[in-house]
Amino acid sequence: MNVILITACPSGMATTFLAARRLEQAARRRGWQPSVEMHGELEPPKPASQADIDAAELIVVAADHVPEPQRFAGKRLFQASIAQALPDPAGFLDRASREAREFSPATEPAGGLPDATASSGQKSIVAVTACPTGVAHTFMAAEALSEAGRSLGHKIRVETQGSVGAQDELTEEEIRDADVVILACDIEVDPTRFAGKRIWRTSTGSALKKPKPTIETALAEAEVESQGATASGGGERKKSVKEKGVYKHLLTGVSFMLPMVVAGGLLIALSFVFGIEAFQEEGTLAAALMQIGGGSAFKLMIPVLAGYIAYSIADRPGIAPGMIGGWLAADIGSGFIGGILAGFLAGYTAWAVTKYFKLPASVESLKPILIIPLIASLVTGLVMIYIVGEPVAGILAALTAFLENMGSTNAVLLGILLGAMMCFDLGGPVNKAAYTFGVGLLASETYAPMAAIMAAGMVPALGMGIASFVARRKFSEPEREAGKASFVLGLCFISEGAIPFAAKDPLRVIPASMVGGAVTGALSMLFGAKLMAPHGGIFVLLIPNAITPALLYLLAIVVGALITGLGYAAIKRHSEEVSVGAASQA
């Protein structure tokens, strides 16, 4: 049977191409002869020819409306949302074959055929997405939730809190009218504006991979949070969903610390433009740049890290004791390790005082501004000074000395470990653990591990771009376009560009990426590369002295990316089609 498959998602992004590929495969398994028409932004649409339309016995439209409906007058046509096609393309085609009817554009509503999922039970949903670095997962999760919400027949608005701040910010009216609030956040966000609303907390990963179940669960199980309740790391309130706990509190602190690190590192690098020791001459621009970057931004790194770890645990009452503990950690010399410990100590102390320290109602209002800051700061400060600070300072000094004086063999081994970790889960917990380690060492002026980490983190996405170019015949046209996007993301140090490929073919993509990343990390450490700023990818090379030695560092990235790209091109099978979007609706 000749069939035309048409796909389009509301945002025109990866889901369009993923649905098209899955439907095409399912149609060919039935012995059908499919023609595919995709409406997206990765490439211009190629409308079905008149000859294909004339020969078609069935038109299947996986979209919210029928594109150019006049073309299909008198043809058997079935239309439903793209979200219904993704999880079970075979079942979707079975249903299309059974339920298709003769199409008459004149009798259809302006928006196309009604979505089978739409119902009178429409709900109003608002959501916020936020990941630690605020780059890829934040926006991918927002897109997935938006598409799933519309496919379920609900009104949904999603605010993203990324690296550039809040975008598509929710209005007071939208929050007031919402039936439920979904906070898909890996870091803590301020929940006070949602007071009195039913809230469901989850992670960006869960919202990205299972947006439809996330929305359905939120509508069924979200609860109004009491005013005194703290967002314990933003994990779900239900036991059925995994709590984020310590990991999320740490990522919240790292997320708020990153701008300090990036700004401080680049300002220090700019001071080196005038000479490595030019800042020592008072009154010069180089000295001013070093004062801003090293004397101010870097000095605030650890207090901000500790303060926002505590904020994630105890909400606003935790910020003051956390920052005080972080400043003491920096002052004592216990560095980022001491800052992390101070943040957790301050946060849990403030949380315990909030929960267990009861006061008469007449003076309860003094607790957040007097009692909690006083007790939590006192406990945190005394513990840091008399118990934790000195031993941790010794540990950090030993670690710094080891990293600075280790031989080439140990440096290569460390580079291999860090590089492999960065490529193991592409933005997941292992990747973030390696990244946090490198960022923390910047405070103690140890720059080599961060250089290896960023170089290796660029390899997976760059490698997928190279593979899709070298082995063009093994990739479909949309997949080759996705490879181009992945290459650009790799240049920007966004490892998530490789996720669409890894989601479909993990047993080949992940090992190939880890090998390339390990080689890059090893070469970076062997070359003695140092990186002043923990983000920016290849574009940091444009700033003099931000990366040294620049050419050898670039060579390390090229070698690793070629190993990953050529390696995956060699082992990828012709019969396997890599999805071009994360399986956001699976």
Secondary structure, 3 states (H helix, E strand, C coil): CEEEEEEECCCCCHHHHHHHHHHHHHHHHCCCEEEEEEECCCCCCCCCCHHHHHHCCEEEEECCCCCCHHHHCCCEEEEECHHHHCCCHHHHHHHHHHHCEECCHHHCCCCCCCCCCCCCCCCEEEEEEECCCCCHHHHHHHHHHHHHHHHCCCEEEEEEEECCEEECCCCHHHHHHCCEEEEEECCCCCCHHHCCCEEEEECHHHHHHCHHHHHHHHHHHCEECCCCCCCCCCCCCCCCCCCCHHHHHHHHHHHHHHHHHHHHHHHHHHHHCCCCCHHHCCCCHHHHHHHHHHHHHHHHHHHHHHHHHHHHHHCHHHHHHHHHHHHHHHHHCCHHHHHHHHHHHHHHHHHHHHHHCCCCHHHHHHHHHHHHHHHHHHHHHHHHHHHHHHHHHHHHHHHHHHHHHCCHHHHHHHHHHHHHHHHHCCCCHHHHHHHHHHHHHHCCCCCHHHHHHHHHHHHHHHHHHHHHHHCHHHCCHHHHHHHHHHHHHHHCCCHHHHHHHHHHCHHHHHHHHHHHHHHHHHHHHHHCCEECCCCCHHHHHHCCCCEECHHHHHHHHHHHHHHHHHHHHHHCCCCCCCCCCCCCCC
